[in-house]
């Protein structure tokens, strides 16, 4: 699969293209990829640009160093910095499927960042959780809706104690898709993303939208996908026993 490195190694978000997958790596390893305003702004720009690029059919989000993301940069917070640069992603996400590759611990806003992704691959050494109450705060990045995904009692225990759980426990309660050795996290996440990217982009986007909104498709939505050039191409490719060539139209 062809790879292309994009940007500067000193960027706060490193990007790499692997076929139709964009790999975005948060690059503040010395701060455990804590989210300061600059990182939030840069990550926001990368995600928006990737989502607008029809050649990008899946995104892998990971972190440099031993942690995925330690959450909000508390030193910057203490200085009065604002942290709303990525609130749109926490709340609404992107149309492009996103796979979180948790190379290490994901805490507070870092855990919520993983929750905002569609699939999660975690290192078996990773810990996850909502630790905001330990700092006199609360989970403002979406984890207060955690009971929509896991039992209320479990969500409350995580939110009210601030204690972390293991990646294995997170998989048991349905918050993580795969738990693998640390040195295989990126490869496993990339494999999942590539399998998504092989599929028809219109069908993938509509599937994500409807599943996220937990509803049936409207007639116009069905028509838009089922009458598309990609739908015709998918049927022809099946009949001709070849791989489809998607155009996103």
C-alpha positions as CSV (number, residue, x, y, z in Angstrom):
1,X,0.0,0.0,0.0
2,X,1.6,3.4,-1.0
3,X,2.5,5.7,1.9
4,X,3.0,9.4,1.9
5,X,4.3,11.5,4.8
6,X,2.7,14.9,5.0
7,X,3.9,18.0,6.9
8,X,6.8,18.8,9.3
9,X,8.1,16.4,12.0
10,X,7.8,19.4,14.4
11,X,4.0,19.7,13.8
12,X,1.7,19.1,16.7
13,X,-0.2,16.7,14.5
14,X,1.8,14.4,12.2
15,X,0.0,13.1,9.1
16,X,0.6,10.1,6.8
17,X,-1.4,8.8,3.9
18,X,-1.6,5.0,3.5
19,X,-3.7,4.4,0.4
20,X,-7.1,5.9,1.2
21,X,-6.4,6.1,4.9
22,X,-5.1,9.2,6.7
23,X,-3.1,8.5,9.9
24,X,-3.1,11.5,12.3
25,X,-0.7,11.4,15.2
26,X,-0.9,13.8,18.1
27,X,2.7,14.9,18.6
28,X,3.3,16.2,22.2
29,X,4.9,13.1,23.7
30,X,6.7,15.1,26.3
31,X,3.3,16.2,27.7
32,X,1.6,12.8,27.1
33,X,-0.2,14.5,24.2
34,X,-2.2,16.7,26.6
35,X,-4.6,18.9,24.7
36,X,-3.5,22.5,24.7
37,X,-5.2,25.1,22.5
38,X,-2.5,24.8,19.8
39,X,-2.9,21.0,19.5
40,X,-6.6,21.3,19.5
41,X,-6.5,23.9,16.7
42,X,-4.1,21.8,14.6
43,X,-6.0,18.6,15.1
44,X,-9.3,20.3,14.3
45,X,-7.8,21.5,11.0
46,X,-6.4,18.1,10.1
47,X,-9.7,16.4,10.8
48,X,-11.7,18.9,8.8
49,X,-9.3,18.7,5.8
50,X,-9.4,14.9,5.8
51,X,-13.1,14.9,6.0
52,X,-13.4,17.2,3.0
53,X,-11.0,15.1,0.9
54,X,-12.9,12.4,-1.1
55,X,-9.7,10.4,-1.4
56,X,-9.6,9.9,2.3
57,X,-12.1,7.1,3.2
58,X,-11.0,6.4,6.7
59,X,-8.9,8.1,9.4
60,X,-6.7,6.6,12.1
61,X,-6.1,8.8,15.2
62,X,-3.2,8.0,17.5
63,X,-0.6,9.5,19.8
64,X,3.2,9.8,19.8
65,X,5.1,8.3,22.7
66,X,3.7,6.2,25.6
67,X,0.2,7.8,25.9
68,X,-2.7,8.3,23.6
69,X,-3.8,11.5,25.3
70,X,-3.7,12.8,28.9
71,X,-6.7,15.1,28.3
72,X,-6.8,18.8,28.8
73,X,-3.4,20.5,29.5
74,X,-4.0,21.6,33.1
75,X,-1.0,23.9,33.1
76,X,-2.5,25.8,30.1
77,X,-5.9,25.7,31.9
78,X,-4.4,27.3,35.0
79,X,-3.1,30.1,32.8
80,X,-6.6,30.8,31.6
81,X,-6.4,29.2,28.1
82,X,-9.6,28.3,26.2
83,X,-10.2,24.7,25.1
84,X,-13.1,24.8,22.6
85,X,-11.1,24.3,19.4
86,X,-12.3,20.7,19.0
87,X,-15.7,20.8,20.6
88,X,-17.4,20.3,17.2
89,X,-15.7,17.0,16.8
90,X,-16.6,15.8,20.3
91,X,-20.2,16.7,19.7
92,X,-20.8,16.0,16.0
93,X,-17.8,14.1,14.6
94,X,-17.0,13.8,10.9
95,X,-18.7,11.9,8.1
96,X,-15.5,9.9,7.5
97,X,-15.0,6.8,9.8
98,X,-12.4,7.3,12.4
99,X,-10.5,4.5,14.2
100,X,-8.8,5.5,17.5
101,X,-5.5,3.7,18.0
102,X,-4.9,3.9,21.8
103,X,-1.1,3.3,22.0
104,X,-1.4,4.1,25.7
105,X,-3.5,5.8,28.4
106,X,-6.5,7.8,27.4
107,X,-7.7,10.0,30.2
108,X,-10.4,12.7,30.6
109,X,-10.6,14.6,27.3
110,X,-8.3,12.0,25.8
111,X,-10.8,9.3,26.7
112,X,-13.6,11.4,25.3
113,X,-11.6,11.9,22.1
114,X,-11.5,8.1,21.7
115,X,-15.3,8.0,22.4
116,X,-15.9,10.5,19.6
117,X,-14.2,8.0,17.2
118,X,-16.1,5.2,15.6
119,X,-13.9,2.2,16.4
120,X,-11.2,1.8,19.1
121,X,-8.1,-0.4,19.1
122,X,-6.3,-0.3,22.5
123,X,-3.0,-1.5,23.8
124,X,-3.4,-4.1,26.5
125,X,-1.4,-1.8,28.7
126,X,-3.7,1.2,28.3
127,X,-5.9,2.6,31.0
128,X,-9.0,4.6,30.2
129,X,-11.3,6.8,32.2
130,X,-13.0,10.1,33.1
131,X,-10.7,11.7,35.7
132,X,-12.1,15.2,35.6
133,X,-13.8,15.1,39.1
134,X,-10.3,14.6,40.6
135,X,-9.4,18.1,39.4
136,X,-12.7,19.7,40.4
137,X,-14.1,19.6,36.9
138,X,-16.5,17.4,35.0
139,X,-16.4,15.6,31.6
140,X,-17.5,18.4,29.2
141,X,-16.4,16.5,26.1
142,X,-19.3,14.1,25.9
143,X,-18.6,11.4,28.5
144,X,-21.6,12.6,30.6
145,X,-23.6,10.7,27.9
146,X,-21.7,7.5,28.6
147,X,-24.8,5.8,29.9
148,X,-26.1,5.8,26.4
149,X,-23.4,3.2,25.6
150,X,-22.9,1.3,28.8
151,X,-25.0,0.5,31.9
152,X,-25.8,3.5,34.0
153,X,-24.3,2.1,37.2
154,X,-20.9,1.5,35.4
155,X,-21.0,5.0,33.8
156,X,-21.7,6.6,37.2
157,X,-18.9,4.7,38.9
158,X,-16.5,5.9,36.2
159,X,-17.7,9.4,36.3
160,X,-18.1,9.9,40.0
161,X,-15.0,8.2,41.2
162,X,-12.7,9.3,38.4
163,X,-10.9,5.9,38.6
164,X,-9.5,4.4,35.4
165,X,-10.3,1.0,33.9
166,X,-8.1,-1.3,31.9
167,X,-8.4,-1.7,28.2
168,X,-9.7,-5.3,28.8
169,X,-12.5,-4.0,31.0
170,X,-13.3,-1.3,28.4
171,X,-13.6,-4.1,25.8
172,X,-15.9,-6.1,28.1
173,X,-18.3,-3.2,28.5
174,X,-18.3,-2.4,24.8
175,X,-16.1,0.8,24.7
176,X,-13.2,-0.9,22.8
177,X,-13.3,-3.1,19.7
178,X,-9.8,-4.7,19.9
179,X,-7.2,-5.1,22.7
180,X,-3.8,-6.0,21.3
181,X,-0.1,-5.8,22.4
182,X,1.2,-2.2,22.3
183,X,3.5,-2.8,19.3
184,X,0.6,-4.0,17.1
185,X,-1.9,-1.2,17.9
186,X,-1.2,1.0,14.9
187,X,-1.1,-2.0,12.5
188,X,-4.4,-3.3,13.8
189,X,-6.1,0.1,13.7
190,X,-4.8,0.6,10.1
191,X,-6.1,-2.8,9.1
192,X,-9.6,-1.9,10.3
193,X,-9.4,1.5,8.6
194,X,-8.3,-0.2,5.3
195,X,-11.1,-2.6,5.5
196,X,-13.5,0.3,5.8
197,X,-11.8,2.2,3.0
198,X,-12.3,-0.8,0.6
199,X,-16.1,-0.3,0.8
200,X,-18.3,2.1,-1.1
201,X,-17.9,5.5,0.4
202,X,-21.5,6.6,0.0
203,X,-22.8,3.5,1.7
204,X,-20.2,3.8,4.5
205,X,-21.0,7.4,5.2
206,X,-24.8,6.7,5.3
207,X,-24.3,3.6,7.5
208,X,-22.3,5.7,10.0
209,X,-24.8,8.5,9.9
210,X,-27.8,6.3,10.5
211,X,-26.1,4.2,13.2
212,X,-24.9,7.3,15.0
213,X,-28.4,8.7,14.9
214,X,-30.0,5.4,15.7
215,X,-32.7,5.5,13.0
216,X,-34.0,4.1,9.8
217,X,-33.1,5.8,6.5
218,X,-35.6,8.2,4.9
219,X,-36.8,7.5,1.3
220,X,-34.6,10.3,-0.1
221,X,-31.5,8.9,1.7
222,X,-32.2,5.4,0.3
223,X,-32.6,6.8,-3.2
224,X,-29.4,8.8,-3.0
225,X,-27.3,5.8,-2.3
226,X,-29.2,3.0,-4.1
227,X,-29.4,5.0,-7.3
228,X,-25.8,6.2,-7.2
229,X,-23.0,5.3,-9.7
230,X,-21.2,3.5,-6.9
231,X,-24.2,1.2,-6.3
232,X,-24.3,0.3,-10.0
233,X,-20.5,-0.2,-9.9
234,X,-20.8,-2.5,-6.8
235,X,-23.3,-4.7,-8.5
236,X,-21.3,-4.8,-11.8
237,X,-18.1,-5.7,-9.9
238,X,-19.8,-8.5,-8.1
239,X,-21.2,-9.9,-11.4
240,X,-17.8,-9.6,-13.1
241,X,-15.9,-11.0,-10.1
242,X,-13.6,-8.0,-9.8
243,X,-12.8,-5.4,-7.2
244,X,-15.1,-2.3,-7.5
245,X,-13.7,1.1,-8.5
246,X,-15.5,3.6,-6.3
247,X,-16.0,7.3,-7.4
248,X,-18.1,8.5,-4.4
249,X,-20.9,9.4,-6.8
